[in-house]
Amino acid sequence: MRRLDFEHMLMKQCFMSDDKNSVSDAQLVGYARVSTDDQSLDLQMDALQKAGVHPDQIWHDKASGARGNRIGLQRVFVYLEPGDTLIVWRLDRIARSITDLLNRLKELDDRGVKLVSLTENIDTASASGRFLIHVMAAVAEFERQLVSERTKAGMAARIARGYRPGPEPKLKPHMAEWAQKLRDKGHTAKQIVEKVKERYGVEITPRTIYLRTKRTQ
């Protein structure tokens, strides 16, 4: 068995051979996760062992998938070596989103580690498994494009209705109307700024007056 504690794993990484393609010690490694301490890991542990993973080769976490500090997941990724197969009960056990999943799949592939998901029946060592990963990547990209297009379309519609992007103007329409009357009477921008502050308690700049009012002919 290659099971080591975390400190030994780090030392092993520092002194291991430069030959990253050696798979003579390839093993089945498991990872399980539940979201809270009240939930049981038994179902996942049983499934992983049934798939051939030795109990000593299973890491686990009791933490929400949204949390980034999943120590068990971090340790299993340190422990994995080229040729190993990481087995999980379900893909969402190792990722918080489809983007996170694709990044982790790429990392495993770059390191020569295979991934097997028991529930989805996915094996990245098989042609069908690799095809499914490509489909997932295409769907993720399509989803990103849809979100971007919807955001742009929504912004364009709001602008067409008079929405001005950026912080809400300090000089409200009724204030601007009153400022225009003052300017029509010959007050300077600086004078109007002072009067607006006195009347409404709002601090603006002369530039705002120039932008929001028209010069009297």
C-alpha positions, 0 to 999 in steps of 0.5 A: 500500500502506498498510503502515507500521511500528508507530511510524508506525501509532501516529502515524497513529492520533493524527492520522487523520481523525475520520471512522471510516466512510471505507472508501476505503482498505479493504484485505485484511489477513492474520494468521498464527501458529504455536506454536513457532519450529520450526513453519513459517508457509508453509502459512498464508502461502500460503493468505492470499496465495491469498485475495488478501492482499499479502505486505506486509499479513500480520502473524505470530507464533511463539508459543503461543495461550495467551500474551498477548504476541502482538506481531504480533496486537497490531500488526495490530489497531492497523493495521486500519481501518474497511472492512478485512477481516482474513483468518486461516487458522483462527479459533484463530489469533487467540484463546485460547478461545471467550470470547476469540474472541467478544470479538475478533469484537465488537471487530472488528465495533464498528470496522467490520472484517470477518473471514474464516476460510479453514479454517472458511469463515466471513465475518462480512460474510455472513448465514451468517457472522453467524449462526454467530457468534451460535450460537458465542456461545449455545454459550459461554453454555450452556457457562458455565451448565453449568459453574456448575450442575455446580460448585454441584451438586458443592459441594452433594453434598460438603456433604451428605457432611459437607464444610465449605467454607473452610480445613481446620479446625486443630482435628482431630476427635480434638483436638476430642474431647480438648478436649471432655473437658477442657471437661467437667472444667471447664477454661476455653476459654483453658486448653484453648487452651494445652493444645492448643498444648502437646500438638499444637503447634496454635494456635487461639482460644477461639472455636474451642473454643466452636464445636467443643465443647459446654458442660457442663451 
